Amino acid sequence: MTRQTTVKDAFFGSYLQFELEFDKVAYYALLTLIYQTVPPVRSASDPAAVYSPECVDAARKCLQYHREMFLKFGHETDGLWRGYIEW
């Protein structure tokens, strides 16, 4: 009989869960920075575009995951949230 182990069952489970969530924020933050270096394709509908739709989408996802992290970990008192904010 095999037992399914969740992240919360693991040693330092809350820290591991925090790191897994943080990876999403870091990924989309970096992706946003990369997309910012690519000039947008200007179209007739938006001739003054500054950022590409991909860049805006990545930035929105980054903010979405940041908000989710706050809701999950913003109340933590073990220094995880403070370390994240100072990052």
C-alpha positions as CSV (number, residue, x, y, z in Angstrom):
1,M,0.0,0.0,0.0
2,T,1.5,3.4,-1.0
3,R,0.6,6.6,0.7
4,Q,0.2,9.9,-1.1
5,T,2.3,12.6,0.5
6,T,1.4,16.2,0.1
7,V,3.6,19.2,0.3
8,K,2.1,20.0,3.7
9,D,3.1,16.6,5.1
10,A,6.7,17.2,4.1
11,F,9.4,18.4,6.5
12,F,9.2,22.2,6.5
13,G,6.0,21.8,4.4
14,S,4.9,25.4,4.7
15,Y,8.3,26.6,3.6
16,L,8.2,24.3,0.6
17,Q,4.7,25.4,-0.3
18,F,5.8,29.0,-0.1
19,E,8.8,28.3,-2.4
20,L,6.6,26.6,-5.0
21,E,4.2,29.6,-5.0
22,F,7.1,32.1,-5.1
23,D,8.5,30.4,-8.2
24,K,5.3,31.4,-10.1
25,V,5.8,35.1,-9.1
26,A,9.5,35.1,-10.0
27,Y,8.8,33.3,-13.3
28,Y,6.2,35.9,-14.5
29,A,8.2,38.8,-13.1
30,L,11.2,37.7,-15.2
31,L,9.0,37.0,-18.2
32,T,7.6,40.5,-18.0
33,L,11.1,42.0,-17.9
34,I,12.1,39.9,-21.0
35,Y,8.9,41.0,-22.9
36,Q,9.7,44.6,-22.0
37,T,12.8,44.4,-24.1
38,V,10.9,43.3,-27.2
39,P,9.4,46.2,-29.1
40,P,5.6,45.9,-29.6
41,V,4.1,45.3,-33.0
42,R,2.2,48.5,-33.6
43,S,-1.2,48.1,-35.3
44,A,-3.8,50.5,-36.7
45,S,-6.0,49.9,-33.7
46,D,-3.2,50.7,-31.2
47,P,-0.5,52.8,-32.9
48,A,0.9,54.1,-29.6
49,A,1.4,50.7,-28.0
50,V,4.3,50.7,-25.5
51,Y,4.2,47.0,-24.5
52,S,3.2,43.9,-26.3
53,P,0.1,42.0,-25.3
54,E,2.3,39.2,-24.1
55,C,4.2,41.6,-21.8
56,V,0.9,42.9,-20.3
57,D,-0.4,39.4,-19.9
58,A,2.8,38.2,-18.0
59,A,2.6,41.3,-15.8
60,R,-1.0,40.6,-14.9
61,K,-0.3,37.0,-14.1
62,C,2.6,38.1,-11.9
63,L,0.3,40.4,-10.0
64,Q,-2.3,37.7,-9.7
65,Y,0.1,35.2,-8.2
66,H,1.5,37.9,-5.9
67,R,-2.0,38.5,-4.6
68,E,-2.6,34.8,-4.1
69,M,0.6,34.6,-2.1
70,F,-0.5,37.5,0.1
71,L,-3.8,35.8,0.8
72,K,-2.1,32.5,1.6
73,F,1.1,33.7,3.4
74,G,0.5,37.3,4.4
75,H,-0.4,36.3,7.9
76,E,2.6,34.1,8.5
77,T,4.8,35.1,11.4
78,D,7.9,33.0,10.7
79,G,9.6,35.5,8.4
80,L,8.6,34.0,5.1
81,W,6.5,36.9,4.0
82,R,9.0,39.5,5.2
83,G,11.7,37.7,3.2
84,Y,9.5,37.6,0.2
85,I,8.6,41.3,0.4
86,E,12.3,42.3,0.8
87,W,13.2,40.2,-2.2
